[in-house]
Amino acid sequence: MNLDFSKCKTKEDVEKVIDDHKKELNLLKKIRGIDINES
C-alpha cells in the first residue's frame, strides 16, 4: 500500500492521508479476519 504524500501541503494533509490508510487497513483486517501486528 502506497502512502501518497505528493499532494500534501501541510502537516494536516499528511495526517489525513495516514488516517485514510489506517481506515483502509482496518477494513482489510475485518474482511480477511486476520490479525496484523501494528507497527
CHARMM internal coordinates of N, CA and C (Angstrom, degrees):
IC EDIT
DIST 1 N 1 CA 1.4543
DIST 1 CA 1 C 1.5218
ANGL 1 N 1 CA 1 C 109.50
DIST 1 C 2 N 1.3260
ANGL 1 CA 1 C 2 N 116.56
DIHE 1 N 1 CA 1 C 2 N 125.95
DIST 2 N 2 CA 1.4548
ANGL 1 C 2 N 2 CA 119.97
DIHE 1 CA 1 C 2 N 2 CA -178.93
DIST 2 CA 2 C 1.5140
ANGL 2 N 2 CA 2 C 111.00
DIHE 1 C 2 N 2 CA 2 C -93.92
DIST 2 C 3 N 1.3257
ANGL 2 CA 2 C 3 N 115.10
DIHE 2 N 2 CA 2 C 3 N 134.66
DIST 3 N 3 CA 1.4545
ANGL 2 C 3 N 3 CA 119.27
DIHE 2 CA 2 C 3 N 3 CA 170.33
DIST 3 CA 3 C 1.5174
ANGL 3 N 3 CA 3 C 106.35
DIHE 2 C 3 N 3 CA 3 C -93.08
DIST 3 C 4 N 1.3258
ANGL 3 CA 3 C 4 N 116.04
DIHE 3 N 3 CA 3 C 4 N 121.29
DIST 4 N 4 CA 1.4599
ANGL 3 C 4 N 4 CA 119.95
DIHE 3 CA 3 C 4 N 4 CA -176.37
DIST 4 CA 4 C 1.5179
ANGL 4 N 4 CA 4 C 109.93
DIHE 3 C 4 N 4 CA 4 C -100.09
DIST 4 C 5 N 1.3233
ANGL 4 CA 4 C 5 N 115.55
DIHE 4 N 4 CA 4 C 5 N 102.27
DIST 5 N 5 CA 1.4626
ANGL 4 C 5 N 5 CA 120.37
DIHE 4 CA 4 C 5 N 5 CA -178.85
DIST 5 CA 5 C 1.5269
ANGL 5 N 5 CA 5 C 111.87
DIHE 4 C 5 N 5 CA 5 C -98.50
DIST 5 C 6 N 1.3346
ANGL 5 CA 5 C 6 N 116.70
DIHE 5 N 5 CA 5 C 6 N 4.29
DIST 6 N 6 CA 1.4641
ANGL 5 C 6 N 6 CA 119.69
DIHE 5 CA 5 C 6 N 6 CA -173.85
DIST 6 CA 6 C 1.5299
ANGL 6 N 6 CA 6 C 112.49
DIHE 5 C 6 N 6 CA 6 C -64.16
DIST 6 C 7 N 1.3396
ANGL 6 CA 6 C 7 N 116.63
DIHE 6 N 6 CA 6 C 7 N -27.94
DIST 7 N 7 CA 1.4628
ANGL 6 C 7 N 7 CA 119.58
DIHE 6 CA 6 C 7 N 7 CA -178.70
DIST 7 CA 7 C 1.5257
ANGL 7 N 7 CA 7 C 112.22
DIHE 6 C 7 N 7 CA 7 C -93.17
DIST 7 C 8 N 1.3154
ANGL 7 CA 7 C 8 N 116.60
DIHE 7 N 7 CA 7 C 8 N -0.77
DIST 8 N 8 CA 1.4596
ANGL 7 C 8 N 8 CA 120.70
DIHE 7 CA 7 C 8 N 8 CA -174.85
DIST 8 CA 8 C 1.5198
ANGL 8 N 8 CA 8 C 111.20
DIHE 7 C 8 N 8 CA 8 C -79.70
DIST 8 C 9 N 1.3202
ANGL 8 CA 8 C 9 N 115.13
DIHE 8 N 8 CA 8 C 9 N 126.77
DIST 9 N 9 CA 1.4611
ANGL 8 C 9 N 9 CA 120.38
DIHE 8 CA 8 C 9 N 9 CA 178.72
DIST 9 CA 9 C 1.5306
ANGL 9 N 9 CA 9 C 110.33
DIHE 8 C 9 N 9 CA 9 C -105.31
DIST 9 C 10 N 1.3159
ANGL 9 CA 9 C 10 N 116.54
DIHE 9 N 9 CA 9 C 10 N -30.98
DIST 10 N 10 CA 1.4635
ANGL 9 C 10 N 10 CA 120.64
DIHE 9 CA 9 C 10 N 10 CA -174.94
DIST 10 CA 10 C 1.5153
ANGL 10 N 10 CA 10 C 110.65
DIHE 9 C 10 N 10 CA 10 C -128.44
DIST 10 C 11 N 1.3207
ANGL 10 CA 10 C 11 N 114.98
DIHE 10 N 10 CA 10 C 11 N 169.41
DIST 11 N 11 CA 1.4577
ANGL 10 C 11 N 11 CA 121.66
DIHE 10 CA 10 C 11 N 11 CA 176.70
DIST 11 CA 11 C 1.5311
ANGL 11 N 11 CA 11 C 109.79
DIHE 10 C 11 N 11 CA 11 C -58.93
DIST 11 C 12 N 1.3305
ANGL 11 CA 11 C 12 N 116.33
DIHE 11 N 11 CA 11 C 12 N -36.89
DIST 12 N 12 CA 1.4673
ANGL 11 C 12 N 12 CA 120.88
DIHE 11 CA 11 C 12 N 12 CA 179.99
DIST 12 CA 12 C 1.5256
ANGL 12 N 12 CA 12 C 110.92
DIHE 11 C 12 N 12 CA 12 C -62.84
DIST 12 C 13 N 1.3340
ANGL 12 CA 12 C 13 N 115.94
DIHE 12 N 12 CA 12 C 13 N -39.78
DIST 13 N 13 CA 1.4670
ANGL 12 C 13 N 13 CA 119.87
DIHE 12 CA 12 C 13 N 13 CA 178.18
DIST 13 CA 13 C 1.5194
ANGL 13 N 13 CA 13 C 110.59
DIHE 12 C 13 N 13 CA 13 C -61.34
DIST 13 C 14 N 1.3310
ANGL 13 CA 13 C 14 N 115.13
DIHE 13 N 13 CA 13 C 14 N -44.11
DIST 14 N 14 CA 1.4631
ANGL 13 C 14 N 14 CA 120.50
DIHE 13 CA 13 C 14 N 14 CA 179.81
DIST 14 CA 14 C 1.5245
ANGL 14 N 14 CA 14 C 110.21
DIHE 13 C 14 N 14 CA 14 C -61.00
DIST 14 C 15 N 1.3387
ANGL 14 CA 14 C 15 N 115.72
DIHE 14 N 14 CA 14 C 15 N -45.22
DIST 15 N 15 CA 1.4666
ANGL 14 C 15 N 15 CA 119.93
DIHE 14 CA 14 C 15 N 15 CA -179.65
DIST 15 CA 15 C 1.5186
ANGL 15 N 15 CA 15 C 111.14
DIHE 14 C 15 N 15 CA 15 C -63.08
DIST 15 C 16 N 1.3288
ANGL 15 CA 15 C 16 N 116.76
DIHE 15 N 15 CA 15 C 16 N -36.30
DIST 16 N 16 CA 1.4601
ANGL 15 C 16 N 16 CA 120.70
DIHE 15 CA 15 C 16 N 16 CA 179.21
DIST 16 CA 16 C 1.5282
ANGL 16 N 16 CA 16 C 110.55
DIHE 15 C 16 N 16 CA 16 C -64.08
DIST 16 C 17 N 1.3437
ANGL 16 CA 16 C 17 N 116.35
DIHE 16 N 16 CA 16 C 17 N -43.64
DIST 17 N 17 CA 1.4665
ANGL 16 C 17 N 17 CA 120.68
DIHE 16 CA 16 C 17 N 17 CA 178.79
DIST 17 CA 17 C 1.5247
ANGL 17 N 17 CA 17 C 109.96
DIHE 16 C 17 N 17 CA 17 C -60.33
DIST 17 C 18 N 1.3397
ANGL 17 CA 17 C 18 N 116.19
DIHE 17 N 17 CA 17 C 18 N -46.37
DIST 18 N 18 CA 1.4654
ANGL 17 C 18 N 18 CA 120.96
DIHE 17 CA 17 C 18 N 18 CA -179.82
DIST 18 CA 18 C 1.5249
ANGL 18 N 18 CA 18 C 109.91
DIHE 17 C 18 N 18 CA 18 C -62.47
DIST 18 C 19 N 1.3201
ANGL 18 CA 18 C 19 N 116.26
DIHE 18 N 18 CA 18 C 19 N -42.09
DIST 19 N 19 CA 1.4598
ANGL 18 C 19 N 19 CA 121.55
DIHE 18 CA 18 C 19 N 19 CA -179.45
DIST 19 CA 19 C 1.5291
ANGL 19 N 19 CA 19 C 111.08
DIHE 18 C 19 N 19 CA 19 C -62.57
DIST 19 C 20 N 1.3285
ANGL 19 CA 19 C 20 N 116.40
DIHE 19 N 19 CA 19 C 20 N -44.07
DIST 20 N 20 CA 1.4656
ANGL 19 C 20 N 20 CA 120.54
DIHE 19 CA 19 C 20 N 20 CA 178.60
DIST 20 CA 20 C 1.5197
ANGL 20 N 20 CA 20 C 110.89
DIHE 19 C 20 N 20 CA 20 C -60.48
DIST 20 C 21 N 1.3298
ANGL 20 CA 20 C 21 N 116.36
DIHE 20 N 20 CA 20 C 21 N -39.91
DIST 21 N 21 CA 1.4580
ANGL 20 C 21 N 21 CA 120.06
DIHE 20 CA 20 C 21 N 21 CA -179.38
DIST 21 CA 21 C 1.5176
ANGL 21 N 21 CA 21 C 111.76
DIHE 20 C 21 N 21 CA 21 C -71.00
DIST 21 C 22 N 1.3373
ANGL 21 CA 21 C 22 N 117.14
DIHE 21 N 21 CA 21 C 22 N -33.43
DIST 22 N 22 CA 1.4651
ANGL 21 C 22 N 22 CA 120.36
DIHE 21 CA 21 C 22 N 22 CA 175.80
DIST 22 CA 22 C 1.5207
ANGL 22 N 22 CA 22 C 109.88
DIHE 21 C 22 N 22 CA 22 C -62.54
DIST 22 C 23 N 1.3311
ANGL 22 CA 22 C 23 N 116.23
DIHE 22 N 22 CA 22 C 23 N -42.43
DIST 23 N 23 CA 1.4647
ANGL 22 C 23 N 23 CA 120.58
DIHE 22 CA 22 C 23 N 23 CA 178.11
DIST 23 CA 23 C 1.5203
ANGL 23 N 23 CA 23 C 110.16
DIHE 22 C 23 N 23 CA 23 C -61.77
DIST 23 C 24 N 1.3295
ANGL 23 CA 23 C 24 N 116.13
DIHE 23 N 23 CA 23 C 24 N -42.81
DIST 24 N 24 CA 1.4624
ANGL 23 C 24 N 24 CA 121.31
DIHE 23 CA 23 C 24 N 24 CA 178.32
DIST 24 CA 24 C 1.5182
ANGL 24 N 24 CA 24 C 111.28
DIHE 23 C 24 N 24 CA 24 C -60.41
DIST 24 C 25 N 1.3304
ANGL 24 CA 24 C 25 N 115.62
DIHE 24 N 24 CA 24 C 25 N -45.33
DIST 25 N 25 CA 1.4606
ANGL 24 C 25 N 25 CA 120.97
DIHE 24 CA 24 C 25 N 25 CA 179.80
DIST 25 CA 25 C 1.5138
ANGL 25 N 25 CA 25 C 111.06
DIHE 24 C 25 N 25 CA 25 C -61.72
DIST 25 C 26 N 1.3329
ANGL 25 CA 25 C 26 N 116.75
DIHE 25 N 25 CA 25 C 26 N -44.20
DIST 26 N 26 CA 1.4585
ANGL 25 C 26 N 26 CA 120.43
DIHE 25 CA 25 C 26 N 26 CA 179.78
DIST 26 CA 26 C 1.5208
ANGL 26 N 26 CA 26 C 110.74
DIHE 25 C 26 N 26 CA 26 C -62.16
DIST 26 C 27 N 1.3197
ANGL 26 CA 26 C 27 N 116.44
DIHE 26 N 26 CA 26 C 27 N -38.09
DIST 27 N 27 CA 1.4555
ANGL 26 C 27 N 27 CA 121.68
DIHE 26 CA 26 C 27 N 27 CA 177.74
DIST 27 CA 27 C 1.5260
ANGL 27 N 27 CA 27 C 110.32
DIHE 26 C 27 N 27 CA 27 C -63.46
DIST 27 C 28 N 1.3261
ANGL 27 CA 27 C 28 N 116.44
DIHE 27 N 27 CA 27 C 28 N -45.10
DIST 28 N 28 CA 1.4662
ANGL 27 C 28 N 28 CA 121.05
DIHE 27 CA 27 C 28 N 28 CA 178.81
DIST 28 CA 28 C 1.5198
ANGL 28 N 28 CA 28 C 110.79
DIHE 27 C 28 N 28 CA 28 C -61.23
DIST 28 C 29 N 1.3238
ANGL 28 CA 28 C 29 N 116.37
DIHE 28 N 28 CA 28 C 29 N -41.80
DIST 29 N 29 CA 1.4672
ANGL 28 C 29 N 29 CA 120.82
DIHE 28 CA 28 C 29 N 29 CA 179.71
DIST 29 CA 29 C 1.5191
ANGL 29 N 29 CA 29 C 110.27
DIHE 28 C 29 N 29 CA 29 C -60.41
DIST 29 C 30 N 1.3386
ANGL 29 CA 29 C 30 N 115.88
DIHE 29 N 29 CA 29 C 30 N -43.55
DIST 30 N 30 CA 1.4638
ANGL 29 C 30 N 30 CA 120.10
DIHE 29 CA 29 C 30 N 30 CA -179.62
DIST 30 CA 30 C 1.5220
ANGL 30 N 30 CA 30 C 110.63
DIHE 29 C 30 N 30 CA 30 C -64.17
DIST 30 C 31 N 1.3228
ANGL 30 CA 30 C 31 N 115.76
DIHE 30 N 30 CA 30 C 31 N -44.39
DIST 31 N 31 CA 1.4647
ANGL 30 C 31 N 31 CA 120.90
DIHE 30 CA 30 C 31 N 31 CA -177.92
DIST 31 CA 31 C 1.5272
ANGL 31 N 31 CA 31 C 110.56
DIHE 30 C 31 N 31 CA 31 C -62.70
DIST 31 C 32 N 1.3042
ANGL 31 CA 31 C 32 N 116.45
DIHE 31 N 31 CA 31 C 32 N -46.75
DIST 32 N 32 CA 1.4630
ANGL 31 C 32 N 32 CA 120.48
DIHE 31 CA 31 C 32 N 32 CA -176.08
DIST 32 CA 32 C 1.5162
ANGL 32 N 32 CA 32 C 112.40
DIHE 31 C 32 N 32 CA 32 C -82.44
DIST 32 C 33 N 1.3298
ANGL 32 CA 32 C 33 N 115.52
DIHE 32 N 32 CA 32 C 33 N -19.43
DIST 33 N 33 CA 1.4612
ANGL 32 C 33 N 33 CA 119.36
DIHE 32 CA 32 C 33 N 33 CA -179.11
DIST 33 CA 33 C 1.5111
ANGL 33 N 33 CA 33 C 112.62
DIHE 32 C 33 N 33 CA 33 C 65.79
DIST 33 C 34 N 1.3260
ANGL 33 CA 33 C 34 N 115.88
DIHE 33 N 33 CA 33 C 34 N 31.69
DIST 34 N 34 CA 1.4576
ANGL 33 C 34 N 34 CA 118.87
DIHE 33 CA 33 C 34 N 34 CA 178.70
DIST 34 CA 34 C 1.5141
ANGL 34 N 34 CA 34 C 110.64
DIHE 33 C 34 N 34 CA 34 C -115.75
DIST 34 C 35 N 1.3109
ANGL 34 CA 34 C 35 N 114.50
DIHE 34 N 34 CA 34 C 35 N 158.78
DIST 35 N 35 CA 1.4513
ANGL 34 C 35 N 35 CA 120.05
DIHE 34 CA 34 C 35 N 35 CA -179.03
DIST 35 CA 35 C 1.5216
ANGL 35 N 35 CA 35 C 109.09
DIHE 34 C 35 N 35 CA 35 C -105.91
DIST 35 C 36 N 1.3253
ANGL 35 CA 35 C 36 N 115.67
DIHE 35 N 35 CA 35 C 36 N 113.91
DIST 36 N 36 CA 1.4622
ANGL 35 C 36 N 36 CA 120.41
DIHE 35 CA 35 C 36 N 36 CA 178.41
DIST 36 CA 36 C 1.5204
ANGL 36 N 36 CA 36 C 107.71
DIHE 35 C 36 N 36 CA 36 C -102.79
DIST 36 C 37 N 1.3180
ANGL 36 CA 36 C 37 N 116.35
DIHE 36 N 36 CA 36 C 37 N 130.55
DIST 37 N 37 CA 1.4578
ANGL 36 C 37 N 37 CA 119.08
DIHE 36 CA 36 C 37 N 37 CA 176.76
DIST 37 CA 37 C 1.5156
ANGL 37 N 37 CA 37 C 109.30
DIHE 36 C 37 N 37 CA 37 C -68.30
DIST 37 C 38 N 1.3270
ANGL 37 CA 37 C 38 N 115.73
DIHE 37 N 37 CA 37 C 38 N 127.33
DIST 38 N 38 CA 1.4520
ANGL 37 C 38 N 38 CA 119.75
DIHE 37 CA 37 C 38 N 38 CA -179.58
DIST 38 CA 38 C 1.5082
ANGL 38 N 38 CA 38 C 109.95
DIHE 37 C 38 N 38 CA 38 C -80.75
DIST 38 C 39 N 1.3228
ANGL 38 CA 38 C 39 N 115.46
DIHE 38 N 38 CA 38 C 39 N 134.40
DIST 39 N 39 CA 1.4595
ANGL 38 C 39 N 39 CA 118.98
DIHE 38 CA 38 C 39 N 39 CA 179.30
DIST 39 CA 39 C 1.5140
ANGL 39 N 39 CA 39 C 109.72
DIHE 38 C 39 N 39 CA 39 C -95.67
END
COOR INIT
IC SEED 1 N 1 CA 1 C
IC BUILD
